[in-house]
């Protein structure tokens, strides 16, 4: 049974983050809290681990996860041709609920799926997530649920959804009532708003100043991660003609066309508290 570490305790939090680092180093999946909902994450540079993440969610390569990063300085190592307007947005809204899609560095040795040469990046506003990211580095993260099912706002919900497909669970408490991230395509001269979430269109315009914000369509919102992330990413996008159903609804990066403004369950397990050398107890909602 996969261990759960209660991150409310400093000692158990350290044990949990260390265990999660070891798990990602071994190519396994972990569940972590973010500033939106719970995410399932892996080392972004381990293709077999990314495939494990997609398999755990029941998702194909046509919906690649976004990538969560620990600092703004990480961006230029992962993305190329980053517009100046995107840097202003990062300074204004990171860490926080804004996912930015860039053209990926072509030399990167990773395989996130059918991303059409793009990558969605976000720096989450969550201490536990940032601590893990600072040790692991960039992580491919999506919402901790099976595709088509409700997102997880507690560690118990994540455990029932993903079970033994996840090696380590980090319990950061309840994540209810949080907005998904706003998603912006920055592969074009003018940014394209793919989904409105935690950051409003008006707030974006205030930072963009003279740069035009292109809005694709009115998109129905639904709580989720679907980065994002989520990613990445570890937020729910809704296409105008999509049926209304619970899902993390990740933006299909394979449909993002760089330099163009046109866009078209495992069995439940009883999770045990990850407290080494002590008697384990069944986890509960917190």
Secondary structure in CASP SS format (residue, H / E / C, confidence):
PFRMAT SS
TARGET T0000
AUTHOR 0000-0000-0000
METHOD secondary structure of the structure
MODEL  1
X C 1.00
X C 1.00
X E 1.00
X E 1.00
X E 1.00
X E 1.00
X C 1.00
X C 1.00
X C 1.00
X H 1.00
X H 1.00
X H 1.00
X H 1.00
X H 1.00
X H 1.00
X H 1.00
X H 1.00
X H 1.00
X H 1.00
X H 1.00
X H 1.00
X H 1.00
X H 1.00
X H 1.00
X H 1.00
X C 1.00
X C 1.00
X C 1.00
X C 1.00
X E 1.00
X E 1.00
X E 1.00
X C 1.00
X C 1.00
X C 1.00
X C 1.00
X C 1.00
X C 1.00
X E 1.00
X E 1.00
X E 1.00
X E 1.00
X E 1.00
X C 1.00
X C 1.00
X C 1.00
X H 1.00
X H 1.00
X H 1.00
X H 1.00
X H 1.00
X H 1.00
X H 1.00
X H 1.00
X H 1.00
X H 1.00
X H 1.00
X C 1.00
X C 1.00
X C 1.00
X C 1.00
X C 1.00
X C 1.00
X C 1.00
X C 1.00
X E 1.00
X E 1.00
X E 1.00
X C 1.00
X C 1.00
X C 1.00
X H 1.00
X H 1.00
X H 1.00
X H 1.00
X H 1.00
X H 1.00
X H 1.00
X E 1.00
X E 1.00
X C 1.00
X C 1.00
X C 1.00
X H 1.00
X H 1.00
X H 1.00
X H 1.00
X H 1.00
X H 1.00
X H 1.00
X H 1.00
X H 1.00
X H 1.00
X C 1.00
X C 1.00
X C 1.00
X C 1.00
X E 1.00
X E 1.00
X E 1.00
X E 1.00
X E 1.00
X E 1.00
X E 1.00
X C 1.00
X C 1.00
X C 1.00
X C 1.00
X C 1.00
X C 1.00
X C 1.00
X C 1.00
X C 1.00
X C 1.00
X C 1.00
X C 1.00
X C 1.00
X E 1.00
X E 1.00
X E 1.00
X E 1.00
X E 1.00
X C 1.00
X C 1.00
X C 1.00
X C 1.00
X H 1.00
X H 1.00
X H 1.00
X H 1.00
X H 1.00
X H 1.00
X H 1.00
X H 1.00
X H 1.00
X H 1.00
X C 1.00
X C 1.00
X E 1.00
X E 1.00
X E 1.00
X E 1.00
X E 1.00
X C 1.00
X C 1.00
X C 1.00
X C 1.00
X C 1.00
X C 1.00
X C 1.00
X C 1.00
X C 1.00
X C 1.00
X C 1.00
X H 1.00
X H 1.00
X H 1.00
X H 1.00
X H 1.00
X H 1.00
X H 1.00
X H 1.00
X H 1.00
X H 1.00
X H 1.00
X C 1.00
X C 1.00
X E 1.00
X E 1.00
X E 1.00
X E 1.00
X C 1.00
X C 1.00
X C 1.00
X C 1.00
X C 1.00
X C 1.00
X C 1.00
X C 1.00
X C 1.00
X C 1.00
X E 1.00
X E 1.00
X E 1.00
X E 1.00
X C 1.00
X C 1.00
X C 1.00
X C 1.00
X C 1.00
X C 1.00
X E 1.00
X E 1.00
X E 1.00
X E 1.00
X C 1.00
X C 1.00
X C 1.00
X C 1.00
X C 1.00
X H 1.00
X H 1.00
X H 1.00
X H 1.00
X H 1.00
X H 1.00
X H 1.00
X H 1.00
X C 1.00
X C 1.00
X C 1.00
X C 1.00
X C 1.00
X E 1.00
X E 1.00
X C 1.00
X C 1.00
X C 1.00
X C 1.00
X C 1.00
X C 1.00
X E 1.00
X C 1.00
X C 1.00
X C 1.00
X C 1.00
X C 1.00
X C 1.00
X C 1.00
X C 1.00
X C 1.00
X C 1.00
X C 1.00
X C 1.00
X C 1.00
X E 1.00
X C 1.00
X C 1.00
X C 1.00
X C 1.00
X C 1.00
X C 1.00
X C 1.00
X C 1.00
X C 1.00
X C 1.00
X C 1.00
X C 1.00
X C 1.00
X C 1.00
X C 1.00
X C 1.00
X H 1.00
X H 1.00
X H 1.00
X C 1.00
X C 1.00
X C 1.00
X C 1.00
X C 1.00
X C 1.00
X C 1.00
X C 1.00
X C 1.00
X C 1.00
X C 1.00
X C 1.00
X C 1.00
X C 1.00
X C 1.00
X C 1.00
X E 1.00
X E 1.00
X C 1.00
X C 1.00
X C 1.00
X C 1.00
X C 1.00
X C 1.00
X C 1.00
X C 1.00
X E 1.00
X C 1.00
X C 1.00
X C 1.00
X C 1.00
END
